[in-house]
Amino acid sequence: MSSSNIRHKIDFILDPASGVPFYRQIIQQVEQAILAGRLVPGDRLPTIRSLAIELQINPNTIAKAYNELELRGLVVTQVGSGTYISDKKIDIEEAERQKKIEECLGRFFREMEALGVKNKEELIQLIQEFKEE
């Protein structure tokens, strides 16, 4: 079977304008697919290489997302076999909290960029120097 015939249970769509890093978008989409029942325990995620080619992004970005998902216990990686959805249940409250945090951060980064803050170092310095009145 050629790889072009393999149909994934999840179609990853990345939004460069969202302000959310691509690896976070991948994590969110896997979490949402698990919550919606589109991905179930034992389902195999696309390989890092194939997903990087499909999304036209660096394979390290995919690896970072998969590593984070593994740290959260949502996937298990079997060397030589692939990355699979685990049987761990997602804490919906934690998923919602994470989604809200990332939405706020996306807005914050877009606003900072509009104000001329272009790099992380400047942003970190501004946050460290910030004093709430």
C-alpha positions in Angstrom: 0.0 0.0 0.0 1.5 3.4 -1.0 1.5 6.0 1.7 -0.7 8.3 -0.4 -3.5 5.7 0.1 -3.3 5.9 3.9 -6.1 8.1 5.3 -5.4 9.7 8.6 -8.2 10.2 11.1 -7.1 13.7 11.6 -6.4 16.5 9.1 -4.0 18.9 10.5 -4.5 22.5 9.5 -2.0 25.2 10.6 -2.9 28.8 10.8 0.2 31.0 10.6 -1.8 34.1 11.5 -3.1 32.8 14.8 0.0 33.7 16.8 0.0 30.1 18.3 3.2 28.2 17.5 2.7 25.3 15.0 3.7 22.7 17.5 1.0 23.9 19.9 -1.6 23.9 17.1 -0.7 20.3 16.4 -1.1 19.4 20.1 -4.5 21.2 20.3 -5.7 19.4 17.2 -4.8 16.0 18.6 -6.4 16.9 21.9 -9.6 18.1 20.2 -9.7 15.0 18.0 -9.4 12.7 21.1 -12.1 14.7 22.9 -14.4 14.5 19.9 -13.8 10.7 19.5 -12.2 11.0 16.1 -9.0 9.6 17.6 -9.3 6.6 19.9 -6.7 4.6 21.9 -4.5 2.6 19.5 -5.0 5.0 16.5 -1.6 5.7 14.9 -0.6 9.3 14.2 1.2 10.1 11.0 5.0 9.7 11.1 7.0 12.8 11.9 8.5 12.8 8.4 5.2 12.3 6.5 3.4 15.0 8.5 6.4 17.4 8.1 6.1 16.9 4.3 2.3 17.2 4.3 2.3 20.4 6.4 5.6 21.8 4.8 7.2 22.5 8.1 10.3 21.4 9.9 10.2 17.8 11.2 11.6 19.1 14.6 8.3 21.0 15.0 6.3 17.8 14.7 8.8 16.0 17.0 8.3 18.7 19.6 4.5 18.4 19.5 4.7 14.6 19.7 7.2 14.7 22.6 4.9 17.1 24.5 1.9 14.8 23.8 4.0 11.9 25.1 4.9 13.8 28.2 1.2 14.4 28.8 0.6 10.7 28.4 -1.7 11.2 25.5 0.4 9.2 23.1 2.9 6.4 23.3 5.8 6.0 20.8 6.9 2.5 19.9 10.4 2.7 18.3 10.2 1.4 14.7 6.4 1.1 14.8 5.0 4.6 15.3 3.2 7.0 17.6 -0.2 5.8 18.9 -3.0 7.4 21.0 -2.8 6.1 24.6 -5.8 5.1 26.7 -5.3 8.1 29.0 -8.4 10.3 29.4 -8.0 14.0 28.8 -9.0 16.3 31.6 -11.5 18.5 29.8 -11.0 21.3 32.3 -7.2 21.3 31.7 -7.7 21.1 28.0 -10.1 24.1 28.1 -7.7 26.0 30.4 -4.8 25.3 28.0 -6.9 26.4 25.0 -7.9 29.7 26.7 -4.2 30.3 27.7 -3.1 29.8 24.1 -5.9 32.1 22.8 -4.8 34.8 25.2 -1.2 34.4 24.3 -2.0 34.5 20.6 -3.8 37.8 21.0 -1.1 39.2 23.3 1.7 38.3 20.7 -0.3 39.8 17.8 -0.9 43.0 19.9 2.8 43.2 20.9 3.8 42.7 17.2 1.5 45.5 16.2 3.2 47.8 18.8 6.6 47.0 17.2 7.8 44.3 19.6 9.3 41.9 17.1 11.5 39.4 19.1 11.3 37.2 22.2 14.2 38.8 24.0 12.5 42.3 23.9 9.2 40.7 25.0 10.8 38.8 27.9 12.6 42.0 29.0 9.3 43.9 29.0 7.5 41.2 31.0 10.4 41.1 33.5 10.4 44.9 33.9 6.6 45.1 34.1 5.3 46.3 37.4 1.6 46.2 38.0 0.4 49.5 39.5 
